[in-house]
Amino acid sequence: MMLYLALKYLHVIGAAVLLGTGAGIAFFMLRAHLTGEAAVIAAVARMVVLADFLFTATAVVAQPITGIALAEQAGYSLNESWIVASIALYVLTGAFWIPVVWIQLQMRDLASAAASQGKPLPARYYQLFRIWFAFGFPAFAAVLAIFWLMISRPSIW
């Protein structure tokens, strides 16, 4: 029972970290972008990239490990429909998150270069921002759906 509770605790903390850092990163990047100031965007993007590597990446690795161990401890089959759906949504989220990390690195570098040269943000920055912004919606919706599946554990099929 103690192992089950420890795994559940770690899994819930990991889920909270994913949701919280995702929402926080989106908020701070959007707010920085809205200033239009390359130096502000560069500074915020540096912190966002660091947060993604320290917190999000750690949780991304921990979630499947704790989730599989938790399902095993609770006696659930990994073929349960809500678990299969959760895993599919997790993969979908990752399919959006991985490019977003690369995009954030590019946005950071473009903003840093513009700030150090005293130039405006280049068109490429704005192209990347639009993609970054668009990718956030399906990824965030998938994470919210995963939370619902974890809480309600519905029989989908």
C-alpha positions in Angstrom: 0.0 0.0 0.0 2.9 2.4 0.8 4.4 1.8 -2.7 1.0 2.5 -4.3 0.6 5.7 -2.5 4.2 6.8 -3.2 3.7 6.1 -6.9 0.3 7.9 -7.0 1.9 10.9 -5.2 4.7 11.1 -7.7 2.3 10.6 -10.6 0.0 13.4 -9.4 2.9 15.7 -8.8 4.3 15.0 -12.3 0.9 15.7 -13.8 0.7 19.0 -11.9 4.2 19.9 -13.1 3.2 19.2 -16.7 0.1 21.2 -16.5 1.6 24.0 -14.4 4.8 24.5 -16.3 2.9 24.2 -19.6 0.4 26.9 -18.6 3.1 29.1 -17.0 5.4 28.9 -20.0 2.6 29.7 -22.3 1.6 32.7 -20.2 5.0 34.2 -19.8 6.0 33.6 -23.5 2.8 35.3 -24.6 3.2 38.2 -22.3 6.8 38.7 -23.4 5.8 38.5 -27.1 3.1 41.1 -26.6 5.7 43.6 -25.4 7.3 43.4 -28.9 10.7 44.0 -27.2 13.4 41.7 -28.3 15.3 42.0 -25.1 12.3 41.1 -23.0 11.4 38.2 -25.3 15.0 36.9 -25.2 15.2 37.0 -21.4 11.9 35.3 -20.9 12.6 32.7 -23.6 15.9 31.8 -21.8 14.0 31.2 -18.6 11.2 29.3 -20.4 13.7 27.0 -22.2 15.5 26.3 -18.9 12.1 25.6 -17.2 11.1 23.2 -20.0 14.4 21.3 -19.6 14.4 21.2 -15.8 10.7 20.7 -15.0 8.8 19.6 -18.1 11.3 17.2 -19.4 11.7 15.6 -16.0 8.0 15.1 -15.6 7.7 13.9 -19.2 10.1 11.0 -18.3 8.6 10.3 -14.9 4.9 10.2 -16.0 5.0 7.0 -18.0 7.3 5.3 -15.5 5.0 6.1 -12.5 1.9 5.6 -14.6 2.8 2.1 -15.6 4.0 1.2 -12.1 0.8 2.7 -10.6 -1.4 0.7 -13.0 0.5 -2.5 -12.1 0.2 -1.8 -8.4 -3.6 -1.0 -8.7 -4.2 -4.1 -10.8 -5.2 -2.3 -14.0 -4.4 -3.7 -17.4 -2.6 -1.3 -19.7 -5.3 -2.3 -22.2 -8.0 -0.6 -20.2 -9.6 1.9 -22.6 -9.0 5.0 -20.4 -5.3 4.0 -20.1 -5.0 3.4 -23.8 -6.7 6.8 -24.5 -4.4 8.5 -21.9 -1.3 7.1 -23.5 -2.5 8.1 -27.0 -3.1 11.6 -25.8 0.2 11.6 -24.0 1.9 10.7 -27.3 -0.1 13.4 -29.1 1.0 16.0 -26.5 4.6 14.9 -27.0 4.2 15.3 -30.8 3.4 18.9 -30.2 5.8 19.6 -27.3 9.0 18.3 -28.9 8.7 20.8 -31.8 7.7 23.5 -29.4 11.0 23.1 -27.5 12.9 23.5 -30.7 10.8 26.5 -31.6 11.4 28.1 -28.3 15.1 27.7 -28.8 14.9 29.4 -32.2 12.7 32.2 -30.8 15.2 32.8 -28.0 18.1 32.9 -30.4 16.4 35.2 -32.8 15.2 37.6 -30.1 18.7 37.6 -28.5 20.4 38.4 -31.8 17.9 41.2 -32.5 18.3 42.6 -29.0 22.1 42.5 -29.1 22.1 44.2 -32.6 19.5 46.7 -31.7 17.3 45.5 -34.5 13.6 44.6 -34.6 12.5 41.0 -34.4 12.8 39.3 -37.8 9.9 37.9 -39.8 11.1 34.3 -38.9 10.5 35.0 -35.2 6.8 35.9 -35.9 6.4 32.8 -38.1 7.8 30.6 -35.3 5.6 32.3 -32.7 2.4 31.6 -34.7 3.4 27.9 -34.9 4.3 27.8 -31.2 1.0 29.5 -30.3 -1.1 27.1 -32.5 0.7 24.0 -31.2 -0.2 25.0 -27.6 -3.9 24.5 -28.0 -4.0 20.8 -29.0 -1.3 19.9 -26.5 -3.0 21.7 -23.6 -6.4 20.2 -24.5 -4.8 16.8 -24.6 -3.3 17.3 -21.1 -6.7 18.4 -19.7 -8.3 15.3 -21.3 -5.7 13.1 -19.7 -6.5 14.6 -16.3 -10.2 13.8 -16.9 -9.3 10.3 -17.9 -7.1 9.7 -14.8 -9.8 11.0 -12.5 -12.9 9.4 -14.0 -11.3 6.2 -15.5 -14.3 5.8 -17.9 -14.9 2.6 -19.9 -14.6 4.1 -23.4 -14.9 0.8 -25.4 
